[in-house]
């Protein structure tokens, strides 16, 4: 099985749309997909933040909440770096349902055989 790993290094729409589009597309193709949100990207995974991005009505872009739901429904994994908790003053309960908080070593171990990687 093709394994797709994507790191997300920012929480702006320009950082979040590509991973959601590629991640949900990869999951639809049957790939094993993992998105890893570094501390700078972690705020995008806070409850309500994807809705704020969607509500900006960015021309030509798909509904980011639907991409999120599709990714999870097709078995995609979404990880947030544990360093984000202190660095961004966040708590585990702040994040969307379906997000797992892990350390960088756990992420790396989970993608050591990834065949496709992206970073945004």
N, C-alpha and C positions, 0 to 999 in steps of 0.2 A: 504494500500500500504506500502511496505517495504521502510523505509527511511534510507539511507546510508550517513553518515557524515565522511569526511576524513580531517584531518589537515595535513598540509605540513610545516615542520619546517626547511627545507633546500633546496637549489637550485642546489645541485649536482645531477647527474643522479641517484645515489642510493636513493635519496630522492624523485625524481620526477617520475621515472618509476612506482613504485608500486601504487601510487595514480591514475596515468593515466590508468594503466591496470585495477585496481579494479574499478575505477570510470566508465570507459567506459563499462566494463563488467556488472556492476550493472545497468547502464542505458539500456544496451541491454536486461537485464532481466526485464525491466520495473520498476526498483526501482526509487525512488525520490532521486537523488544524489546531494550532495553539497560538493565541495572541498573548503577548507579555507586555504589560504596561509598566514602564519604568516610572520612577517617582514623578517626573515631569508630565507624563501622560496619565497618571492615576486619577487626577480630578475628573477626567472624562467618564470614568466609571462610577462616579458618585450618582446616587439616585437622582433622577430629574435632569441630569446634564445632557444626555442624548436628546431629550425632548427640547431643551433649549436650543441645541444645534439645529434640530429639525424645524423648529419654529422660526428660525432665521430665514427660511425659505430660499436657500441658496439655489440659484437658477441652474437647472440641468442636473441636479444631484438627486439621487433616490432618497426615499424615506430611511433615515439612518436607524430609526427604531425598528423598522421592519427588517433591515439588514441584521441588526443585533438579534432579534427574535429568530430569524432564519438560521443564523450561525449556531445559536444554542440548540434549536430544534433538530439540527442536523448533526449534533454531536461535537461541535466545536468547543474548545476549552478557552477560557479567558482567565488569565493569571495577572495579579497585580503584585509588584515587588513590595515585600514587607517594609523596606526602607521608606516607602511613601507614607506610612502611618505617621512616623515622627517628622519626616521632612516636610510634609504637607498638612500636618496637624489633623489627620483623619483617623477615624475609628473603623473597625471592621464592619460595624452595622451601617456605616455611611454608604457602603457600596451596593450596587445593584445585585439582585438575586442572580446567582449563577457565577459570580466572581469568586475566585479562590485566591487567597493571599499566600504567597510562597517566597522563599529566598531565591536569590540568583542561582545558587547551586542546584536547587530542585528544578528550576526552569532548564538550566543547561543539561542536566541529566535526562530530562524528559524529551529533549530535542536532539540528542547527540547523533541520531541517525536521520535527521531531517534532510530531505532531498531538495527542498526549495526554501530559501530564506529571504525575508525582506525586512527593512528597517525604515520607519517613518518618524 
